[in-house]
């Protein structure tokens, strides 16, 4: 447990920042939101806070869908 002065210090934000960075990395690397939520101990609804990471991954998702559609031709 952190002391009052430790909790007020900028270092207290580090674990949250690292967790946020990890979740963002997983989303941007293409891991499914359901799997990211499971690994992070979140609900999928919580991932709305990571909308920027999800949005940046949208182009990659579109490309994957296009490749899959072309493979069926």
Contact map, one row per residue, 1 for C-alpha under 8 A:
1110000000000000000000000000000000000000000000000000000000000000000000000
1111111000000000000000000000000000000000000000000000000000000000000000000
1111111000000000000000000000000000000000000000000000000000000000000000000
0111111100000000000000000000000000000000000000000000000000000000000000000
0111111110000000000000000000000000000000000000000000000000000000000000000
0111111110110000000000000000000000000000000000000000000000000000000000000
0111111110110000000000000000000000000000000000000000000000000000000000000
0001111111010000000000000000000000000000000000000000000000000000000000000
0000111111111000000000000000000000000000000000000000000000000000000000000
0000000111111100000000000000000000000000000000000000000000000000000000000
0000011011111100000000000000000000000000000000000000000000000000000000000
0000011111111110000000000000000000000000000000000000000000000000000000000
0000000011111111100000000000000000000000000000000000000000000000000000000
0000000001111111110000000000000000000000000000000000000000000000000000000
0000000000011111111000000000000000000000000000000000000000000000000000000
0000000000001111111100000000000000000000000000000000000000000000000000000
0000000000001111111110000000000000000000000000000000000000000000000000000
0000000000000111111111000000000000000000000000000000000000000000000000000
0000000000000011111111100000000000000000000000000000000000000000000000000
0000000000000001111111110000000000000000000000000000000000000000000000000
0000000000000000111111111000000000000000000000000000000000000000000000000
0000000000000000011111111100000000000000000000000000000000000000000000000
0000000000000000001111111110000000010001000000000100000000000000000000000
0000000000000000000111111111000000000000000000000100100000000000000000000
0000000000000000000011111111100000000000000000000000100000000000000000000
0000000000000000000001111111111000010000000000000000000000000000000000000
0000000000000000000000111111111110010000000000000000110010000000000000000
0000000000000000000000011111111000000000000000000000110110000000000000000
0000000000000000000000001111111000000000000000000000000010000000000000000
0000000000000000000000000111111100000000000000000000000010000000000000000
0000000000000000000000000111111110110000000000000000000000000000000000000
0000000000000000000000000010011111110000000000000000000000000000000000000
0000000000000000000000000010001111111000000100100000000000000000000000000
0000000000000000000000000000000111111100000100000000000000000000000000000
0000000000000000000000000000001111111110000000000000000000000000000000000
0000000000000000000000100110001111111111000000000000000000000000000000000
0000000000000000000000000000000011111111111101100000000000000000000000000
0000000000000000000000000000000001111111111000000000000000000000000000000
0000000000000000000000000000000000111111110000000000000000000000000000000
0000000000000000000000100000000000011111110000000000000000000000000000000
0000000000000000000000000000000000001111111000000000000000000000000000000
0000000000000000000000000000000000001111111111100000000000000000000000000
0000000000000000000000000000000000001100111111100000000000000000000000000
0000000000000000000000000000000011001000011111110000000000000000000000000
0000000000000000000000000000000000000000011111110000000000000000000000000
0000000000000000000000000000000000001000011111111000000000000000000000000
0000000000000000000000000000000010001000011111111110000000000000000000000
0000000000000000000000000000000000000000000111111110000000000000000000000
0000000000000000000000000000000000000000000001111110000000000000000000000
0000000000000000000000110000000000000000000000111111110000000000000000000
0000000000000000000000000000000000000000000000111111111000000000000000000
0000000000000000000000000000000000000000000000000111111100000000000000000
0000000000000000000000011011000000000000000000000111111110000000000000000
0000000000000000000000000011000000000000000000000111111111000000000000000
0000000000000000000000000000000000000000000000000011111111000000000000000
0000000000000000000000000001000000000000000000000001111111100000000000000
0000000000000000000000000011110000000000000000000000111111111000000000000
0000000000000000000000000000000000000000000000000000011111111100000000000
0000000000000000000000000000000000000000000000000000000111111110000000000
0000000000000000000000000000000000000000000000000000000011111111000000000
0000000000000000000000000000000000000000000000000000000011111111100000000
0000000000000000000000000000000000000000000000000000000001111111110000000
0000000000000000000000000000000000000000000000000000000000111111111000000
0000000000000000000000000000000000000000000000000000000000011111111100000
0000000000000000000000000000000000000000000000000000000000001111111110000
0000000000000000000000000000000000000000000000000000000000000111111111000
0000000000000000000000000000000000000000000000000000000000000011111111100
0000000000000000000000000000000000000000000000000000000000000001111111110
0000000000000000000000000000000000000000000000000000000000000000111111111
0000000000000000000000000000000000000000000000000000000000000000011111111
0000000000000000000000000000000000000000000000000000000000000000001111111
0000000000000000000000000000000000000000000000000000000000000000000111111
0000000000000000000000000000000000000000000000000000000000000000000011111
